[in-house]
Amino acid sequence: MFLAALLDKVTSDTTGPETSVRAVGTREPPAKMALQIAIEGIATVRVQGRIAKTAPWIDLGPLHTQSILTHLDPVQYLRAVSTGMSGKSAVSVWAAWGW
C-alpha cells in the first residue's frame, strides 16, 4: 500500500496504545539529520532505519524514555516506533535535514 494512502487515513495525532505513522522528506538522503523526540507521560521510543524498501528495519541507537535532540547519519528510510505508552501519554518525533 502506498504511504500516501495510509497518511490520508490519519485524522489526528495518536495517543495511548495506538500507532501513528508520518513521513516527511525527499527521496535523496541529506548530509546530516537532526532528530527531536518529545515524550509527554510514559513511553519508550525506538528509532529505526533501513537502506532499501525491502531491507529489514535496524535499531539506530538506544531506546529513548525522555525527550531528546540528537543527530544521525542519514538513511534512506527512517521511522520511530513508540511502545509502552500510558493512556495520557503523547509522543512526537521530528526529523530535519541539516546542511
Phi and psi in degrees as a GROMACS rama.xvg file:
@    title "Ramachandran Plot"
@    xaxis  label "Phi"
@    yaxis  label "Psi"
@TYPE xy
-68.9403  145.626  PHE-2
-60.3995  -37.3533  LEU-3
-59.8445  -38.3766  ALA-4
-65.4508  -37.2755  ALA-5
-68.9027  -43.2177  LEU-6
-66.5586  -29.7512  LEU-7
-63.2396  -24.0183  ASP-8
-84.9032  -12.5825  LYS-9
-81.083  116.112  VAL-10
-103.009  -17.0991  THR-11
-160.36  169.535  SER-12
-63.462  144.925  ASP-13
-98.9537  135.045  THR-14
-125.423  160.034  THR-15
83.5213  -151.99  GLY-16
-77.5398  -8.30359  PRO-17
-73.1995  173.45  GLU-18
-121.772  141.688  THR-19
-126.527  137.374  SER-20
-121.04  129.539  VAL-21
-138.694  139.761  ARG-22
-130.15  134.104  ALA-23
-137.38  137.273  VAL-24
148.952  -166.22  GLY-25
-119.324  175.545  THR-26
-74.3062  -26.4439  ARG-27
-96.1889  132.25  GLU-28
-68.6681  147.942  PRO-29
-79.6415  174.315  PRO-30
-69.5356  -39.762  ALA-31
-145.802  154.464  LYS-32
-125.551  138.213  MET-33
-105.377  133.274  ALA-34
-123.379  124.892  LEU-35
-115.566  128.62  GLN-36
-117.153  123.312  ILE-37
-113.953  121.184  ALA-38
-120.162  124.599  ILE-39
-112.934  125.811  GLU-40
87.7939  -143.836  GLY-41
-112.279  123.837  ILE-42
-165.391  158.454  ALA-43
-122.293  130.083  THR-44
-116.549  129.1  VAL-45
-113.668  123.709  ARG-46
-94.9364  129.927  VAL-47
-130.693  154.158  GLN-48
-144.735  164.033  GLY-49
-153.153  157.187  ARG-50
-97.0147  -11.0635  ILE-51
-147.259  157.073  ALA-52
-59.1311  -31.9653  LYS-53
-98.3458  -0.732592  THR-54
-75.6424  155.614  ALA-55
-72.401  152.239  PRO-56
-74.2614  135.852  TRP-57
-122.206  136.882  ILE-58
-66.37  135.038  ASP-59
-111.569  98.5974  LEU-60
84.5621  -172.702  GLY-61
-79.4614  170.021  PRO-62
-70.9214  147.998  LEU-63
-117.388  128.378  HIS-64
-116.308  -1.40599  THR-65
-133.298  158.598  GLN-66
-60.2805  144.691  SER-67
-156.304  152.185  ILE-68
-118.756  123.589  LEU-69
-139.864  168.399  THR-70
-119.256  142.428  HIS-71
-129.791  149.408  LEU-72
-72.1658  145.288  ASP-73
-71.4716  148.287  PRO-74
-131.923  158.816  VAL-75
-65.2718  -39.2548  GLN-76
-125.749  133.867  TYR-77
-137.879  138.79  LEU-78
-147.547  160.019  ARG-79
-123.793  132.586  ALA-80
-118.365  123.776  VAL-81
-104.219  139.724  SER-82
-139.799  168.408  THR-83
63.2372  32.5535  GLY-84
-84.3995  137.414  MET-85
-81.7107  171.079  SER-86
-58.582  -29.5787  GLY-87
-110.962  19.5039  LYS-88
-86.0218  156.425  SER-89
-144.213  141.287  ALA-90
-128.647  134.527  VAL-91
-131.891  130.181  SER-92
-127.427  128.853  VAL-93
-125.511  133.313  TRP-94
-114.966  132.872  ALA-95
-127.462  141.467  ALA-96
-74.6038  137.07  TRP-97
-102.16  161.43  GLY-98
